[in-house]
Amino acid sequence: MRTEDVNRMINKYDIIVAGGGLSGVCAAISASRMGKNVCLIEKHNCLGGAASHSLVMPFMPYWTTDPKTKEKIELSRGLFKEIINSLEKIGGVHPSWRECFNEEALKLVLNRMATESGVHILFQAQIISAEVEKKSIKSVKINHVGGQNTLFADYFVDATGDGSLCQMAGFEFMLGRVKDGLCQPMTLSFRLANVNIPLFEKTHKQMNELYKKFKRENKIKNPRENILAFKTTHDGILHFNATRVVNLNPTDVEDLTVAELMGREQVYELYSFLKENIEAFKNATLLSTGMQIGVRESRRIVGEHILTEEEIVAATKFEDGIAACNYDIDIHNPSGEGTSHYYFKDGEYYTVPYRCLIPAGAKNILVAGRCISATHEAQASLRTMPTCATLGQAAGTALALAHTGREAVGEIDIKELQRILVSKGAFL
């Protein structure tokens, strides 16, 4: 019997990844492809995270433009580009807009990539506690349909989005903006079918003007300032990122429950407004909502370095940079109406330092995704799915190196990590 099979019988892995969103999937795949025995734990029934569970779509811009040549330079590459290419092969992206994807196709692509890479997936399983000794996680306990199990690993990745594993392990974290602790609003995305898309495109401006008029007349309770809608890969179906739930804590179960209730009310408010007042929607039907509300921001780990707004505005290239990003500092008002932006100029981007993935003092765990070590403002730029995918690939690659050298996560050879990432297609 192979060693890896014996290990699985006793619930022992080289690396355990908590969370099956894009950051977790990319972490698991990258480590597994480097020969490591990896278990990926996901509390839902599919991979993809916010894209699958919360209907977050499309992929936000992940490129810059060379100011001289006007060449498009993709900043999120590597496994993320492989995902896009795999989606394209099965018709899972819009024929003329690759950022628009079909989440059902994404689920299938991620399943195939993970299983073909040798990742052991556990669906509908959730980590409920962690055994920690001197800043090192020894094991985690999971809850599932069959009861509870304890799983052991040499290294771990927290890709939960909420920093849940690190919180259980006692690592320090930040929450919300400095002045009041409020996080960016939560949003329940939804889809409408039987929409007259050509007419919608012609009357989009008038739709938002009428929406603002209704808000001034207190006929709309939703605090969002406009209605944001996107085309999908399906004829007659529009995707809406237009609800806004404010002043609630996404890490508090009571607040999160209220957010889900409020989000659904806002969906029906918007659906009724559109159907009753906008010609393009007179035959529309409510097709679907996310199976959980979308969370832009929750816990952020206090790491070996905290990435700041000043650093990213300065387009800082860190010596230990492991991912590149130039998505704007996109802050939805945590307490009401309005969205602020800081846009990067053509050719500008920053890198995320590896130290932001290391919880302060940690020996055998890295964080990947939107809960890495960054300020409220910096997180507003790096939180998008393309960047999260690159952060995950970096985390998985780093832990594979650490496992091979039997090193603490802060002791690996950064140049070797960067070399491997670039050899796998990453942009640094």
Stockholm file with secondary structure:
# STOCKHOLM 1.0

chainA/1-428         MRTEDVNRMINKYDIIVAGGGLSGVCAAISASRMGKNVCLIEKHNCLGGAASHSLVMPFMPYWTTDPKTKEKIELSRGLFKEIINSLEKIGGVHPSWRECFNEEALKLVLNRMATESGVHILFQAQIISAEVEKKSIKSVKINHVGGQNTLFADYFVDATGDGSLCQMAGFEFMLGRVKDGLCQPMTLSFRLANVNIPLFEKTHKQMNELYKKFKRENKIKNPRENILAFKTTHDGILHFNATRVVNLNPTDVEDLTVAELMGREQVYELYSFLKENIEAFKNATLLSTGMQIGVRESRRIVGEHILTEEEIVAATKFEDGIAACNYDIDIHNPSGEGTSHYYFKDGEYYTVPYRCLIPAGAKNILVAGRCISATHEAQASLRTMPTCATLGQAAGTALALAHTGREAVGEIDIKELQRILVSKGAFL
#=GR chainA/1-428 SS CCHHHHHHHTTEEEEEEECCSHHHHHHHHHHHHTTCCEEEECSSSSSCTHHHHSCCCSCCCCEEECTTTCCEEESSCTHHHHHHHHHHHTTCEETTEEEEECHHHHHHHHHHHHHHTTCEEECSCEEEEEEEETTEEEEEEEEETTEEEEEEEEEEEECSSSCHHHHHTTCCEEESCTTTCCCCCEECCEEEESCCHHHHHHHHHHHHHHHHHHHHTTCCCCCCSSCCEEECSSTTCEEECCCCBCSCCTTSHHHHHHHHHHHHHHHHHHHHHHHHHCGGGTTCEEEEECSSCEESCCEEECBSSCBCHHHHHTTCCCTTEEEEECCCCCEECTTSSCEECCCCCTTCCEEEEGGGGSBTTCSSEEECSTTSSBCHHHHHHHTSHHHHHHHHHHHHHHHHHHHHHTCCGGGSCHHHHHHHHHHTTCCC
#=GC SS_cons         CCHHHHHHHTTEEEEEEECCSHHHHHHHHHHHHTTCCEEEECSSSSSCTHHHHSCCCSCCCCEEECTTTCCEEESSCTHHHHHHHHHHHTTCEETTEEEEECHHHHHHHHHHHHHHTTCEEECSCEEEEEEEETTEEEEEEEEETTEEEEEEEEEEEECSSSCHHHHHTTCCEEESCTTTCCCCCEECCEEEESCCHHHHHHHHHHHHHHHHHHHHTTCCCCCCSSCCEEECSSTTCEEECCCCBCSCCTTSHHHHHHHHHHHHHHHHHHHHHHHHHCGGGTTCEEEEECSSCEESCCEEECBSSCBCHHHHHTTCCCTTEEEEECCCCCEECTTSSCEECCCCCTTCCEEEEGGGGSBTTCSSEEECSTTSSBCHHHHHHHTSHHHHHHHHHHHHHHHHHHHHHTCCGGGSCHHHHHHHHHHTTCCC
//
